[in-house]
Amino acid sequence: MALPVLLLVEDNAMDAIIVCDLLEDDFDVVHVERLDAALERLNGWRPRCALVDMSLPDMHGPAIIAAVREAAPEVPVIALSGFDDRDAAASACAAGARDYVVKGIEAEPLLSAISAALA
């Protein structure tokens, strides 16, 4: 049986490797490094969920979430950040993110956010 496909929008190669490694048993992850590449990918293709870094080379902050939601409103979006910041989390959720997860080496917070988004 095929694994559910997730879109990972992450410009930091090490962070992308960590996320892909955390998810490899449960999901097929398609990785792009820029928002423009993600939006192009979403033109006619729908992953089960999008994991989106809040700081990309071509856009920063909640506008990233809004752009992904506009391109694919039915795809749940989870904001990823290297910072545990309540204001940034609130802004990401106000822009349409289902959750805000601080990147790290623990799988549980990310898996929990994805499970909730897919429910």
N, C-alpha and C positions, 0 to 999 in steps of 0.2 A: 504494500500500500504506500502511496506517495505521501511524503511529509507535507504539512501545510507550508506555504511559501510566505516568507516575510521580506519586506524591503528594508534594508539598513542604509541610511543616509549618514555617512560618517567620513570626515576628511582625515582623521588621524589614523594612520595605518595600524598602529599598535592597539588602539581602542577597538578598531574593526576586527582585528584578529581575536582579541579577548571576547568580544560579543559573539562572534561566529563560533568560537570554541565553546562558550557557555551554552549555546543553543543547538549545536550540531546533532545531538541525539534526538531532538524533538521537532526541529524545523529545518527547512531548506531556506537558506538566507541568500538573497540577491543583494550584493553590496555595490553602492555607487558613492562617489566622493563629494558630489556637488548637488545643490538643489536643482539646477537646470537639468542635470542628468536624471534626477528623480522624476521631475515633471515630465520629461520626455518619455521615460519608462512607463509612467502612469497613463500615458496617452494610449488607451486601448487595452491595458493590462491591469489587473487588480490583484494585488497580494492580499493575504488574509489580514495583515497588519503592517503598519509602517513604523519603524523605529528611527527617530529623527534627532540628530544632534542639534543642539540649540545655537551652535556657533559654526557656521560654514563659511568657506571662502567667498561665496556669492550672496550671502545674506546672514543676518544675525537676529536672534531673539524670536519673539512670538510670531513675527511676520512669516517665518519659515513654516510654522504650524498652519497658519492661515492659508498659505500658498498650497500646501499639500492637501488640506481639507477642501479647498476650492477645486483642485484638480481631480480629487477622488473623494467626494463627500461621504461615501459609504464605507471607506476604509478607515478603521480605527487607527489613531496616531498616538504613539507614546513618545514623549519628549525625553531625550537623553542629555545629561549634562555632567560635567566634571565637578560641579559645585552644588552643595546642599544649600539652596537658597529659596526660602519660602516665597519671596516676592516673585522670583523667576518662575517658580512652580505655579503660583496663582496666575501669572500672566500667560503661561503656556496653556493651562487648563481653560482660561477665559478665551483663548484663541481657538480652542477646540481639541486640545490634547485630552486623551482619556486618563493619562497619568503622567507623572514626572519622575524619572528614575535617575538617581545618581550613579554614574558609571563606576564600576568596580570589578573585583574578581569574584564576587559572590553571585551565584546564579539565581538564588531565591527571589530577590526583589524584582528582577527582570521577568522571570518566569511567572511570578504572581501577577504582575502588571499585564503581561500578554494574555494569561488565562482569563483575567477579568475583562479585558478588551474583546476577547473572542466569545465570551459567554453571551 
